Amino acid sequence: MTELTSARVDSWAWAVRLFKTRSAATTACRAGHVRVNGERVKAAATLHLGDEVRIRSAGFDRIVTVQRLVVKRVGATVAAECFIDLTPPPPPRETVALVATRDRGAGRPTKRERREVDKLRGR
């Protein structure tokens, strides 16, 4: 088997299971949610060994360093060997701001409730 020297960003991110589908990886690149070595990249940008890839999803950054290049989807155990996960642990639940929720069918919030929500959000 020949070793790859470069691979497309979207193809690699899908192959190592950072995205469920290749089209999702391509869409994330187009939207600017994927950065390689600190710069936004297009889906066809080339990736090399040692590159740092940042993927923004669900409001958090996933940071990985490329250890091995693959272009075909691999199993989870092989995918784990293809990168080093440098993502910091998520913040404790206490520091994450609570989101105000309303019961289904409760209608629009009253002026008082809107003020309480604004106060909770720090506005």
C-alpha positions in Angstrom: 0.0 0.0 0.0 1.4 3.4 -0.9 1.4 6.2 1.6 -0.4 9.4 0.7 1.4 12.7 0.9 -1.8 14.8 0.7 -5.5 14.6 0.7 -8.6 16.8 0.3 -9.8 18.3 3.6 -13.4 17.3 3.2 -12.5 13.7 2.1 -10.2 13.2 5.0 -12.6 14.6 7.6 -15.3 12.3 6.4 -12.9 9.3 6.2 -11.8 9.7 9.8 -15.5 10.1 10.9 -15.4 13.7 11.9 -18.5 14.1 9.7 -21.3 11.6 9.0 -21.3 12.3 5.2 -18.9 13.7 2.7 -21.4 16.3 1.6 -21.7 17.5 5.3 -17.9 17.9 5.3 -18.0 19.9 2.0 -20.9 22.1 3.3 -19.0 22.8 6.5 -15.9 23.9 4.5 -18.1 26.2 2.3 -19.6 27.8 5.4 -16.2 28.5 6.8 -16.5 26.1 9.7 -13.3 24.3 8.9 -9.8 25.8 9.4 -6.4 24.3 8.6 -3.5 25.8 10.5 -5.7 28.8 11.4 -7.0 29.6 7.9 -10.4 29.0 6.4 -10.2 26.5 3.6 -12.3 25.3 0.7 -13.3 21.6 0.5 -10.6 20.9 -2.1 -7.7 22.3 0.0 -4.9 19.8 0.5 -4.1 18.4 3.9 -0.6 17.2 4.9 0.7 15.3 7.9 1.0 17.4 11.0 -1.6 20.0 9.9 -3.9 21.3 12.6 -7.6 21.1 11.7 -10.3 23.0 13.5 -13.9 22.1 12.9 -16.7 24.2 14.4 -19.8 22.3 15.2 -22.6 22.9 17.8 -20.9 26.0 19.0 -17.7 24.3 19.9 -14.3 23.8 18.1 -13.0 20.4 17.6 -9.2 20.6 17.2 -7.2 17.6 15.7 -3.7 17.1 14.4 -3.3 14.9 11.3 -1.3 11.8 12.0 -2.2 9.7 8.9 -3.9 10.5 5.6 -6.8 8.4 4.4 -9.3 9.1 1.7 -11.6 6.1 2.0 -13.9 5.8 5.1 -12.3 3.6 7.8 -13.5 1.9 10.9 -13.6 3.8 14.2 -10.5 2.1 15.6 -8.4 3.0 12.5 -9.9 6.5 12.4 -8.8 7.1 16.0 -5.2 6.4 14.9 -5.4 8.9 12.0 -5.5 12.0 14.2 -4.6 13.4 17.7 -7.6 15.0 19.4 -6.4 18.3 21.0 -10.0 19.5 21.8 -10.2 21.0 25.3 -12.7 19.4 27.6 -16.2 21.0 27.6 -16.8 23.6 30.3 -18.6 22.4 33.5 -22.4 22.5 33.3 -22.5 25.2 35.9 -20.7 27.7 33.7 -22.8 27.1 30.7 -25.7 29.6 30.6 -29.1 28.1 31.0 -31.5 28.7 28.1 -35.0 29.9 29.1 -37.6 27.4 27.9 -41.4 27.7 27.6 -44.0 25.0 27.8 -45.4 24.0 24.5 -48.6 25.8 23.7 -48.0 28.5 26.3 -48.3 31.2 23.7 -46.2 34.3 23.3 -44.2 35.5 26.3 -45.6 38.5 28.2 -43.7 41.7 28.5 -42.6 40.7 32.1 -41.4 37.3 30.8 -39.4 38.9 28.0 -37.8 41.2 30.6 -36.9 38.2 32.7 -35.4 36.4 29.7 -33.4 39.5 28.7 -32.1 39.8 32.3 -31.1 36.1 32.3 -29.2 36.6 29.1 -27.4 39.7 30.4 -29.0 42.3 28.1 
